[in-house]
């Protein structure tokens, strides 16, 4: 990883953290949180969040469904708003994770390389972003994206999408309130605070969802389902289900397993924006149970 990439990742980790620790409590105390800030936060969290969960993850990494090329590019751009790297890096890292889950070669396992316990959790949660992020080979793990000229343009435009990710909440706050003050609080809550929460929820899939939680399928890795992360992660925390059936468009396989990203994909299918949607039948799930079918 280059010094520039490492510096960008450090900035992305610590600036939102400082905003949450230093500025947000002061803003809260002085009632600098209004309805417009909540709207901006929700809009930006949804755009960037679904950009990762649907765009980068289910669509580009696992090809859980197909869609029109402009829609594919739009989701890739929305993923860029999460400032978790360009689509080629993100997809290559995640495919490498699945190829070597919880064994040597996994970019962010809490169980290998960095040791176990708190040290391993720290590595899986955030430490890997300073060492292993973006190191997976594109020609091996993301060749399909690298051969797509439009996707390469989106990938190399990552610095621009990062600016948009902070500029858009500023503009939305201004549009909703008509004031610079509203624009600045929109930037705080819809930009920095949103980025802090989205980053740590995403990283928790790498750390928490390979350490604590429930399991029911016969898989060799140590992935888990973590119910209390289901809503903020937009369905990604049904991570054990995902490792059992990586190409499934839904990670929440039971009715009570809330999966907002899966619901969006189903909605896209109903209106003709998605097809060849990968679905896992109840019979296949029973066959994969750790104790076998009853």
Backbone as numpy.savetxt, mean C-alpha at the origin, in Angstrom:
# Nx Ny Nz CAx CAy CAz Cx Cy Cz
21.30 0.70 -3.19 20.46 1.89 -3.19 21.34 3.14 -3.19
21.02 4.11 -4.05 21.81 5.34 -4.12 21.58 6.22 -2.91
22.52 7.14 -2.69 22.36 8.09 -1.58 21.11 8.93 -1.75
20.82 9.28 -3.00 19.62 10.09 -3.25 18.35 9.35 -2.86
18.26 8.08 -3.27 17.07 7.29 -2.94 16.94 7.12 -1.43
18.08 6.88 -0.75 18.04 6.73 0.69 17.60 8.04 1.37
18.09 9.17 0.84 17.71 10.47 1.39 16.22 10.73 1.20
15.69 10.35 0.03 14.26 10.53 -0.23 13.44 9.70 0.75
13.86 8.45 0.98 13.13 7.59 1.90 13.19 8.12 3.33
14.36 8.64 3.73 14.48 9.22 5.07 13.54 10.42 5.21
13.51 11.25 4.18 12.61 12.42 4.18 11.16 11.96 4.30
10.81 10.93 3.52 9.44 10.43 3.52 9.02 9.84 4.84
9.98 9.29 5.60 9.66 8.70 6.89 9.57 9.77 7.98
10.56 10.64 8.05 10.70 11.50 9.22 9.93 12.81 9.13
9.75 13.38 7.95 9.01 14.65 7.86 7.54 14.47 8.26
6.81 13.48 7.72 5.44 13.27 8.22 5.41 12.93 9.70
6.41 12.17 10.18 6.47 11.82 11.60 6.60 13.08 12.46
7.50 13.97 12.08 7.67 15.21 12.83 6.41 16.06 12.78
5.74 16.06 11.64 4.50 16.82 11.53 3.45 16.31 12.51
3.34 14.98 12.62 2.36 14.38 13.52 2.73 14.62 14.98
4.00 14.54 15.30 4.45 14.68 16.69 4.49 16.14 17.14
4.90 17.04 16.24 5.14 18.43 16.64 4.00 19.36 16.25
3.57 19.30 14.98 2.62 20.29 14.47 1.18 19.90 14.75
0.83 18.63 14.48 -0.57 18.21 14.61 -1.14 18.43 16.01
-0.42 18.12 17.11 -0.98 18.40 18.45 -1.25 19.88 18.67
-0.36 20.74 18.16 -0.56 22.19 18.28 -1.78 22.62 17.48
-1.92 22.07 16.28 -3.08 22.40 15.44 -4.37 21.91 16.08
-4.34 20.72 16.66 -5.52 20.18 17.34 -5.92 21.07 18.52
-4.94 21.46 19.32 -5.19 22.29 20.50 -5.82 23.62 20.12
-5.41 24.15 18.98 -5.91 25.45 18.53 -7.09 25.33 17.57
-7.67 24.13 17.51 -8.87 23.88 16.69 -8.63 24.14 15.21
-7.43 23.80 14.76 -7.12 23.93 13.34 -7.45 22.63 12.61
-8.61 22.12 12.87 -9.11 20.93 12.19 -10.60 21.12 11.94
-10.95 21.41 10.72 -12.35 21.65 10.37 -12.89 20.61 9.43
-14.13 20.80 9.01 -14.77 19.83 8.12 -14.02 19.71 6.81
-13.47 20.84 6.32 -12.74 20.79 5.05 -11.49 19.92 5.17
-10.83 19.95 6.34 -9.64 19.14 6.54 -9.98 17.66 6.54
-11.11 17.31 7.14 -11.55 15.92 7.17 -11.87 15.43 5.76
-12.48 16.29 4.96 -12.79 15.93 3.57 -11.50 15.72 2.78
-10.56 16.66 2.93 -9.30 16.54 2.20 -8.55 15.28 2.63
-8.52 15.02 3.94 -7.84 13.82 4.44 -8.46 12.57 3.84
-9.80 12.47 3.87 -10.48 11.28 3.37 -10.24 11.08 1.88
-10.32 12.16 1.11 -10.13 12.07 -0.33 -8.70 11.62 -0.66
-7.72 12.24 -0.01 -6.33 11.91 -0.31 -5.97 10.51 0.17
-6.50 10.11 1.33 -6.23 8.76 1.83 -6.81 7.71 0.88
-8.02 7.96 0.39 -8.66 7.01 -0.52 -7.92 6.94 -1.85
-7.57 8.10 -2.41 -6.89 8.10 -3.72 -5.55 7.37 -3.65
-4.70 7.78 -2.69 -3.38 7.16 -2.59 -3.48 5.72 -2.09
-4.41 5.47 -1.15 -4.55 4.13 -0.60 -4.99 3.12 -1.64
-6.05 3.44 -2.38 -6.50 2.52 -3.43 -5.48 2.45 -4.57
-4.71 3.52 -4.76 -3.65 3.48 -5.75 -2.64 2.39 -5.43
-2.37 2.19 -4.12 -1.46 1.13 -3.70 -2.17 -0.23 -3.70
-3.29 -0.32 -3.00 -3.91 -1.64 -2.78 -4.50 -2.23 -4.05
-5.14 -1.40 -4.86 -5.72 -1.88 -6.12 -4.72 -1.75 -7.26
-4.11 -0.56 -7.38 -3.23 -0.30 -8.50 -1.92 -1.06 -8.45
-1.05 -0.68 -7.53 0.26 -1.31 -7.44 0.16 -2.79 -7.10
-0.74 -3.14 -6.14 -0.73 -4.49 -5.59 -1.56 -5.47 -6.40
-2.88 -5.33 -6.36 -3.73 -6.36 -6.95 -3.71 -6.34 -8.48
-3.61 -5.15 -9.06 -3.64 -5.05 -10.52 -2.27 -5.29 -11.14
-1.26 -4.50 -10.74 0.04 -4.57 -11.40 0.90 -5.73 -10.91
0.93 -5.97 -9.61 1.80 -7.04 -9.09 1.23 -8.41 -9.39
-0.06 -8.62 -9.08 -0.62 -9.97 -9.14 -1.58 -10.19 -10.31
-1.88 -9.12 -11.05 -2.78 -9.25 -12.21 -4.07 -9.96 -11.81
-4.68 -9.47 -10.73 -5.93 -10.06 -10.24 -7.12 -9.72 -11.12
-6.95 -8.75 -11.99 -8.00 -8.39 -12.94 -7.36 -7.62 -14.08
-8.10 -7.46 -15.14 -7.66 -6.66 -16.28 -8.56 -5.46 -16.43
-8.02 -4.40 -16.98 -8.80 -3.20 -17.21 -8.24 -2.49 -18.44
-8.85 -1.38 -18.81 -8.38 -0.60 -19.95 -7.04 0.05 -19.61
-6.19 0.23 -20.61 -4.86 0.77 -20.37 -4.90 2.15 -19.69
-5.78 3.09 -20.09 -5.82 4.37 -19.39 -6.18 4.22 -17.90
-7.07 3.28 -17.58 -7.42 3.04 -16.18 -6.22 2.47 -15.43
-5.48 1.58 -16.08 -4.27 1.01 -15.47 -3.26 2.11 -15.18
-3.07 3.02 -16.11 -2.13 4.12 -15.90 -2.63 5.05 -14.78
-3.93 5.29 -14.74 -4.48 6.15 -13.70 -4.22 5.56 -12.32
-4.44 4.27 -12.15 -4.18 3.64 -10.86 -2.69 3.69 -10.52
-1.83 3.54 -11.51 -0.39 3.63 -11.25 -0.02 5.03 -10.78
-0.64 6.05 -11.37 -0.38 7.43 -10.94 -0.88 7.64 -9.51
-2.07 7.11 -9.21 -2.60 7.23 -7.84 -1.68 6.53 -6.85
-1.11 5.39 -7.26 -0.14 4.73 -6.39 1.06 5.61 -6.11
1.45 6.40 -7.10 2.56 7.33 -6.92 2.28 8.38 -5.87
1.00 8.68 -5.64 0.64 9.68 -4.62 0.92 9.19 -3.21
1.11 7.88 -3.05 1.42 7.33 -1.73 2.89 7.48 -1.38
3.71 7.88 -2.34 5.15 8.08 -2.15 5.78 6.85 -1.51
5.58 5.71 -2.17 6.21 4.46 -1.75 7.10 3.90 -2.86
7.56 4.80 -3.72 8.38 4.40 -4.86 7.55 4.29 -6.12
8.23 4.25 -7.25 7.54 4.10 -8.53 7.00 2.69 -8.70
6.11 2.48 -9.66 5.49 1.16 -9.83 6.47 0.04 -10.13
7.54 0.31 -10.88 8.48 -0.77 -11.19 9.19 -1.26 -9.93
9.64 -0.33 -9.09 10.30 -0.72 -7.85 9.34 -1.45 -6.92
8.14 -0.88 -6.75 7.17 -1.45 -5.80 6.79 -2.87 -6.23
6.47 -3.03 -7.49 6.04 -4.34 -7.99 7.18 -5.35 -7.91
8.38 -4.96 -8.31 9.52 -5.88 -8.26 9.80 -6.32 -6.82
9.78 -5.36 -5.89 10.01 -5.70 -4.48 8.95 -6.67 -3.97
7.70 -6.42 -4.34 6.63 -7.26 -3.80 6.63 -8.65 -4.44
6.91 -8.74 -5.72 7.01 -10.06 -6.34 8.19 -10.85 -5.76
9.28 -10.15 -5.43 10.40 -10.83 -4.80 10.01 -11.31 -3.40
9.21 -10.51 -2.70 8.71 -10.92 -1.39 7.93 -12.23 -1.48
7.09 -12.35 -2.50 6.30 -13.57 -2.66 7.17 -14.74 -3.12
8.22 -14.46 -3.85 9.09 -15.53 -4.33 9.96 -16.10 -3.20
10.21 -15.28 -2.16 11.11 -15.70 -1.07 10.50 -15.35 0.29
9.22 -15.57 0.45 8.55 -15.11 1.67 9.15 -15.73 2.93
9.57 -14.85 3.83 10.11 -15.24 5.14 11.30 -16.19 5.03
12.09 -16.02 3.97 13.33 -16.76 3.82 14.36 -15.82 3.21
15.59 -16.26 3.10 16.64 -15.41 2.53 16.20 -14.91 1.15
16.34 -13.61 0.95 15.92 -13.00 -0.30 14.67 -12.17 -0.16
13.90 -12.37 0.91 12.71 -11.55 1.17 13.18 -10.15 1.55
12.73 -9.11 0.83 13.21 -7.75 1.12 12.82 -7.25 2.51
11.69 -7.73 3.05 11.21 -7.14 4.31 10.56 -8.14 5.25
11.16 -9.30 5.39 10.64 -10.25 6.37 11.15 -9.89 7.77
10.31 -10.02 8.80 10.80 -9.81 10.18 11.51 -11.03 10.74
11.64 -12.09 9.95 12.16 -13.35 10.47 13.53 -13.75 9.93
14.04 -13.05 8.93 15.36 -13.41 8.37 16.17 -12.14 8.16
17.45 -12.31 8.09 18.33 -11.19 7.77 18.58 -10.27 8.95
17.53 -9.63 9.43 17.69 -8.66 10.51 17.51 -9.30 11.87
17.28 -10.62 11.91 17.07 -11.26 13.20 15.59 -11.38 13.51
15.28 -11.57 14.75 13.89 -11.73 15.15 13.54 -10.70 16.23
12.33 -10.80 16.77 11.92 -9.89 17.82 11.79 -8.46 17.32
12.08 -7.49 18.20 11.91 -6.08 17.87 12.82 -5.65 16.72
14.02 -6.20 16.66 14.93 -5.84 15.57 14.37 -6.26 14.23
13.81 -7.48 14.18 13.21 -7.94 12.94 11.98 -7.15 12.56
11.17 -6.80 13.56 9.98 -6.00 13.29 10.35 -4.62 12.75
11.38 -4.01 13.34 11.82 -2.70 12.87 12.29 -2.79 11.42
13.05 -3.82 11.10 13.50 -4.01 9.72 12.33 -4.16 8.77
11.35 -5.01 9.13 10.22 -5.28 8.25 9.32 -4.06 8.11
9.24 -3.25 9.17 8.32 -2.12 9.16 8.89 -0.94 8.38
10.10 -0.54 8.71 10.64 0.66 8.06 12.12 0.54 7.70
12.90 -0.26 8.45 14.33 -0.33 8.20 14.68 -0.78 6.80
13.87 -1.67 6.23 14.15 -2.18 4.89 14.10 -1.09 3.83
13.35 0.00 4.09 13.23 1.07 3.10 14.54 1.81 2.89
15.47 1.69 3.84 16.77 2.36 3.70 17.83 1.44 3.15
17.53 0.16 3.01 18.53 -0.79 2.54 18.08 -1.60 1.32
16.87 -2.17 1.38 16.43 -3.10 0.34 15.40 -2.54 -0.63
14.81 -1.40 -0.28 13.76 -0.85 -1.13 14.28 -0.54 -2.54
13.55 -1.03 -3.54 13.92 -0.75 -4.92 15.12 -1.51 -5.44
15.55 -2.53 -4.71 16.75 -3.29 -5.11 16.42 -4.52 -5.95
15.16 -4.93 -6.00 14.79 -6.10 -6.81 14.95 -5.77 -8.29
15.47 -6.73 -9.05 15.78 -6.50 -10.46 14.51 -6.40 -11.29
14.38 -5.33 -12.07 13.20 -5.15 -12.91 13.12 -6.24 -13.97
14.26 -6.59 -14.58 14.22 -7.55 -15.68 13.84 -8.95 -15.20
13.92 -9.18 -13.91 13.55 -10.48 -13.37 12.16 -10.47 -12.75
11.83 -9.40 -12.01 10.59 -9.39 -11.24 9.51 -8.45 -11.80
9.87 -7.56 -12.72 8.86 -6.63 -13.25 9.10 -6.36 -14.73
9.45 -7.39 -15.47 9.77 -7.23 -16.88 8.58 -6.72 -17.68
7.37 -7.17 -17.32 6.18 -6.74 -18.05 5.96 -5.24 -17.92
6.26 -4.68 -16.76 6.09 -3.24 -16.57 7.22 -2.46 -17.26
8.43 -3.00 -17.17 9.57 -2.32 -17.77 9.40 -2.21 -19.28
8.76 -3.18 -19.89 8.56 -3.17 -21.34 7.40 -2.28 -21.76
6.68 -1.72 -20.80 5.56 -0.82 -21.06 6.06 0.62 -20.96
6.15 1.30 -22.10 6.71 2.65 -22.12 5.94 3.61 -21.22
4.62 3.51 -21.25 3.80 4.39 -20.41 4.07 4.17 -18.94
4.26 2.92 -18.54 4.53 2.62 -17.14 5.91 3.14 -16.74
6.87 3.09 -17.65 8.20 3.64 -17.35 8.12 5.15 -17.15
7.31 5.82 -17.95 7.15 7.27 -17.81 6.56 7.59 -16.42
5.55 6.84 -16.03 4.94 7.05 -14.72 5.96 6.77 -13.62
6.75 5.71 -13.78 7.74 5.35 -12.76 8.78 6.47 -12.59
9.34 6.94 -13.68 10.38 7.96 -13.59 9.80 9.33 -13.20
8.49 9.43 -13.25 7.85 10.67 -12.80 7.56 10.70 -11.32
8.10 9.74 -10.56 7.82 9.64 -9.13 8.03 10.95 -8.37
9.11 11.72 -8.62 9.26 13.00 -7.90 8.11 13.97 -8.17
7.60 13.96 -9.40 6.47 14.83 -9.73 5.21 14.40 -8.98
4.95 13.07 -8.94 3.76 12.59 -8.23 3.87 12.89 -6.73
5.09 12.91 -6.21 5.28 13.27 -4.80 4.88 14.73 -4.56
5.25 15.60 -5.50 4.84 17.01 -5.38 3.33 17.15 -5.48
2.73 16.39 -6.39 1.27 16.41 -6.54 0.60 15.93 -5.25
1.22 14.93 -4.60 0.64 14.34 -3.39 0.53 15.36 -2.27
1.44 16.35 -2.25 1.36 17.41 -1.25 0.68 18.67 -1.79
0.81 18.89 -3.08 0.18 20.07 -3.66 -1.33 19.95 -3.76
-1.83 18.74 -4.03 -3.27 18.55 -4.19 -4.06 18.84 -2.92
-3.65 18.35 -1.73 -4.40 18.71 -0.52 -4.36 20.20 -0.22
-3.26 20.86 -0.57 -3.19 22.32 -0.41 -4.24 22.99 -1.28
-4.32 22.58 -2.55 -5.28 23.17 -3.47 -6.72 22.82 -3.09
-6.95 21.59 -2.64 -8.29 21.20 -2.21 -8.74 22.01 -1.00
-7.82 22.21 -0.04 -8.16 23.02 1.13 -8.49 24.45 0.74
-7.76 24.97 -0.22 -8.01 26.33 -0.71 -9.36 26.39 -1.43
-9.64 25.38 -2.25 -10.90 25.38 -3.00 -12.10 25.27 -2.08
-11.98 24.50 -0.99 -13.11 24.29 -0.09 -13.35 25.46 0.85
-12.28 26.19 1.20 -12.42 27.28 2.18 -12.23 28.66 1.58
-11.50 28.73 0.47 -11.22 30.02 -0.12 -10.17 30.82 0.63
-9.42 30.17 1.53 -8.43 30.87 2.33 -7.10 30.14 2.31
-6.02 30.89 2.52 -4.70 30.28 2.63 -4.62 29.43 3.89
-5.28 29.87 4.95 -5.30 29.10 6.19 -5.90 27.72 5.95
-7.01 27.68 5.20 -7.64 26.40 4.87 -6.76 25.54 4.00
-5.99 26.19 3.11 -5.06 25.45 2.27 -3.95 24.83 3.09
-3.44 25.58 4.08 -2.35 25.09 4.91 -2.81 23.95 5.83
-4.00 24.07 6.40 -4.48 22.97 7.24 -4.83 21.76 6.38
-5.27 22.00 5.14 -5.49 20.89 4.21 -4.19 20.16 3.92
-3.10 20.93 3.75 -1.79 20.34 3.53 -1.34 19.53 4.75
-1.61 20.08 5.94 -1.21 19.38 7.17 -1.94 18.05 7.31
-3.28 18.10 7.31 -4.06 16.89 7.59 -4.17 15.97 6.37
-4.38 16.53 5.20 -4.53 15.72 4.00 -3.22 15.38 3.33
-2.15 16.06 3.74 -0.83 15.78 3.19 0.04 15.03 4.16
0.54 15.72 5.17 1.53 15.13 6.08 0.94 14.06 7.01
-0.18 14.38 7.66 -0.78 13.40 8.57 -1.28 12.19 7.79
-1.93 12.44 6.67 -2.38 11.33 5.82 -1.23 10.45 5.38
-0.11 11.08 5.00 1.05 10.31 4.55 1.61 9.45 5.68
1.69 10.02 6.88 2.19 9.28 8.03 1.33 8.04 8.29
0.02 8.21 8.33 -0.86 7.08 8.62 -0.83 6.04 7.51
-0.88 6.49 6.26 -0.89 5.54 5.14 0.40 4.74 5.08
1.53 5.42 5.29 2.80 4.71 5.28 2.85 3.63 6.36
2.48 3.99 7.57 2.62 3.04 8.67 1.59 1.91 8.58
0.44 2.19 8.02 -0.52 1.10 7.79 0.03 0.14 6.74
0.59 0.68 5.66 1.17 -0.17 4.62 2.33 -0.98 5.17
3.22 -0.34 5.90 4.38 -1.05 6.46 3.96 -2.10 7.48
2.81 -1.88 8.13 2.34 -2.87 9.10 1.99 -4.20 8.44
1.65 -4.17 7.16 1.39 -5.42 6.45 2.67 -6.25 6.39
3.81 -5.57 6.23 5.10 -6.27 6.18 5.54 -6.76 7.56
5.24 -6.01 8.59 5.73 -6.33 9.93 4.68 -7.06 10.76
3.62 -6.37 11.14 2.59 -6.94 12.01 1.98 -8.19 11.38
1.68 -8.12 10.09 0.99 -9.24 9.41 1.93 -10.39 9.04
3.14 -10.36 9.56 4.01 -11.53 9.49 4.49 -11.91 10.88
3.80 -11.39 11.90 4.26 -11.62 13.27 3.13 -12.02 14.22
2.04 -11.24 14.22 0.88 -11.54 15.07 -0.35 -11.72 14.19
-1.30 -12.51 14.68 -2.56 -12.64 13.96 -2.98 -14.08 13.79
-3.99 -14.28 12.96 -4.61 -15.60 12.77 -4.18 -16.23 11.45
-4.22 -17.56 11.44 -3.88 -18.34 10.25 -4.86 -19.50 10.12
-5.19 -19.87 8.88 -6.05 -21.04 8.71 -5.69 -21.89 7.50
-4.84 -21.36 6.62 -4.49 -22.10 5.42 -3.12 -22.75 5.55
-2.90 -23.77 4.75 -1.62 -24.48 4.75 -0.64 -23.74 3.85
0.05 -22.76 4.40 1.10 -22.03 3.69 2.39 -22.15 4.49
3.52 -22.11 3.81 4.79 -22.35 4.47 5.38 -21.10 5.11
4.89 -19.92 4.73 5.43 -18.70 5.32 4.74 -18.39 6.65
5.02 -17.23 7.22 4.48 -16.87 8.53 3.50 -15.70 8.44
2.84 -15.56 7.31 1.85 -14.50 7.13 0.64 -14.72 8.04
-0.01 -13.62 8.42 -1.17 -13.68 9.31 -2.27 -12.74 8.83
-3.48 -12.99 9.33 -4.61 -12.07 9.17 -4.72 -11.23 10.43
-4.86 -9.92 10.28 -4.98 -9.01 11.41 -6.25 -8.18 11.22
-7.31 -8.52 11.94 -8.63 -7.94 11.70 -8.70 -6.45 11.96
-7.98 -5.97 12.99 -8.12 -4.56 13.37 -7.44 -3.60 12.40
-6.67 -4.14 11.46 -6.07 -3.31 10.42 -6.87 -3.34 9.12
-7.97 -4.09 9.10 -8.69 -4.32 7.85 -9.19 -3.02 7.21
-9.83 -2.16 8.00 -10.40 -0.94 7.42 -9.31 0.07 7.03
-8.38 0.43 7.94 -7.35 1.39 7.50 -6.47 0.89 6.37
-6.28 -0.44 6.28 -5.46 -0.99 5.20 -6.27 -1.25 3.94
-7.56 -0.94 3.97 -8.45 -1.12 2.83 -8.53 -2.58 2.38
-8.34 -3.50 3.36 -8.47 -4.93 3.08 -7.17 -5.68 2.98
-6.03 -4.98 3.02 -4.74 -5.64 2.83 -4.31 -6.50 4.02
-4.89 -6.26 5.20 -4.41 -6.98 6.38 -4.94 -8.40 6.47
-5.77 -8.83 5.52 -6.10 -10.25 5.41 -4.95 -10.89 4.63
-3.78 -10.70 5.18 -2.54 -10.99 4.46 -2.27 -12.49 4.34
-2.67 -13.25 5.34 -2.52 -14.71 5.27 -3.38 -15.27 4.13
-4.61 -14.77 4.03 -5.47 -15.17 2.91 -4.77 -14.86 1.57
-4.17 -13.69 1.52 -3.51 -13.26 0.29 -2.34 -14.17 -0.06
-1.58 -14.61 0.92 -0.45 -15.50 0.63 -0.94 -16.90 0.25
-2.11 -17.27 0.72 -2.67 -18.56 0.31 -3.17 -18.50 -1.13
-3.72 -17.35 -1.53 -4.27 -17.17 -2.88 -3.81 -15.81 -3.41
-2.56 -15.69 -3.83 -1.99 -14.39 -4.20 -2.72 -13.65 -5.32
-3.34 -14.38 -6.25 -3.96 -13.71 -7.40 -5.42 -13.33 -7.14
-5.96 -13.68 -6.00 -7.35 -13.34 -5.71 -7.55 -11.83 -5.65
-8.62 -11.34 -6.29 -8.89 -9.91 -6.22 -9.38 -9.51 -4.84
-9.89 -10.48 -4.08 -10.33 -10.23 -2.71 -9.35 -10.88 -1.75
-8.98 -10.13 -0.70 -8.17 -10.70 0.36 -9.05 -11.12 1.53
-10.13 -10.42 1.74 -11.11 -10.82 2.74 -12.02 -11.88 2.14
-11.78 -13.14 2.45 -12.48 -14.23 1.78 -13.79 -14.61 2.45
-13.99 -14.23 3.71 -15.23 -14.50 4.41 -16.09 -13.24 4.45
-17.38 -13.42 4.67 -18.30 -12.29 4.69 -17.89 -11.24 5.72
-17.43 -11.70 6.89 -17.10 -10.75 7.96 -15.71 -10.13 7.78
-14.95 -10.57 6.76 -13.62 -10.02 6.52 -13.73 -8.83 5.56
-13.81 -7.65 6.15 -14.06 -6.42 5.37 -12.87 -6.13 4.46
-13.15 -5.97 3.17 -12.13 -5.73 2.17 -12.64 -4.66 1.21
-12.34 -3.40 1.53 -12.85 -2.30 0.72 -12.27 -2.31 -0.69
-11.02 -2.71 -0.82 -10.39 -2.76 -2.15 -11.07 -3.81 -3.03
-11.39 -4.97 -2.41 -12.10 -6.01 -3.16 -13.46 -5.53 -3.62
-14.14 -4.76 -2.78 -15.45 -4.23 -3.14 -15.34 -3.26 -4.32
-14.29 -2.44 -4.34 -14.10 -1.51 -5.45 -13.87 -2.27 -6.75
-13.05 -3.33 -6.69 -12.80 -4.12 -7.90 -14.08 -4.77 -8.40
-14.90 -5.29 -7.46 -16.18 -5.87 -7.86 -17.08 -4.82 -8.49
-17.07 -3.62 -7.94 -17.85 -2.53 -8.53 -17.36 -2.19 -9.93
-16.03 -2.18 -10.12 -15.48 -1.92 -11.45 -15.92 -3.00 -12.43
-15.97 -4.24 -11.96 -16.41 -5.35 -12.82 -17.85 -5.16 -13.25
-18.69 -4.72 -12.32 -20.11 -4.57 -12.62 -20.37 -3.49 -13.67
-19.52 -2.45 -13.69 -19.74 -1.36 -14.65 -18.86 -1.52 -15.90
-18.19 -2.65 -16.02 -17.42 -2.93 -17.22 -16.01 -2.38 -17.25
-15.49 -1.92 -16.10 -14.13 -1.39 -16.05 -13.10 -2.46 -15.66
-13.56 -3.64 -15.29 -12.64 -4.74 -14.95 -13.20 -6.04 -15.47
-12.32 -6.90 -15.92 -12.74 -8.22 -16.40 -11.62 -9.22 -16.09
-11.93 -10.50 -16.33 -11.01 -11.57 -15.93 -10.60 -11.42 -14.46
-11.59 -11.09 -13.64 -11.36 -10.90 -12.21 -11.16 -12.27 -11.56
-10.04 -12.45 -10.88 -9.71 -13.74 -10.28 -10.48 -13.92 -8.98
-11.27 -15.00 -8.91 -12.10 -15.29 -7.75 -11.76 -16.70 -7.24
-11.78 -16.85 -5.93 -11.44 -18.12 -5.30 -12.72 -18.77 -4.79
-13.04 -19.94 -5.29 -14.27 -20.62 -4.90 -14.16 -21.15 -3.47
-15.29 -21.33 -2.79 -15.26 -21.93 -1.44 -14.60 -23.30 -1.43
-14.76 -24.05 -2.51 -14.16 -25.38 -2.58 -12.63 -25.30 -2.56
-12.06 -24.36 -3.30 -10.61 -24.20 -3.29 -10.11 -23.77 -1.92
-10.89 -22.94 -1.25 -10.49 -22.51 0.09 -10.48 -23.69 1.06
-11.49 -24.54 0.98 -11.56 -25.71 1.87 -10.37 -26.63 1.61
-10.02 -26.82 0.34 -8.90 -27.69 0.01 -7.57 -27.18 0.58
-7.48 -25.87 0.79 -6.21 -25.26 1.24 -6.15 -25.13 2.77
-7.20 -25.49 3.47 -7.21 -25.35 4.92 -6.06 -26.15 5.53
-5.52 -25.63 6.64 -4.36 -26.26 7.26 -4.66 -27.68 7.72
-5.90 -27.94 8.14 -6.27 -29.26 8.62 -7.01 -30.08 7.58
-7.07 -29.54 6.36 -7.74 -30.26 5.30 -9.24 -30.15 5.42
-10.00 -30.56 4.39 -11.47 -30.51 4.43 -12.02 -31.41 5.50
-13.13 -31.00 6.06 -13.77 -31.80 7.12 -14.35 -33.08 6.55
